[in-house]
Amino acid sequence: MRRKKNVTCTINNFDDDIGTLNSGLLKFNQSKITQTTEQFEKLSQTTKSEKKLFKTVKKLSGR
């Protein structure tokens, strides 16, 4: 049976690396939120135009 060895390592500038990682994640999340918001706005515009079209068709069909 092999014994596990304890490995230790030192990370230099740990706070800076975490800060960089966090700002990268923040930018990524913000861009995702923006994309999702834009998609939602397009979708709601489509829904509005579909409702308008449905109302028009309803009027024209005499219902």
Contacts in CASP RR format, 6 or more apart in sequence:
PFRMAT RR
TARGET T0000
AUTHOR 0000-0000-0000
METHOD contacts of the structure
MODEL  1
MRRKKNVTCTINNFDDDIGTLNSGLLKFNQSKITQTTEQFEKLSQTTKSE
KKLFKTVKKLSGR
11 17 0 8 1.000
END
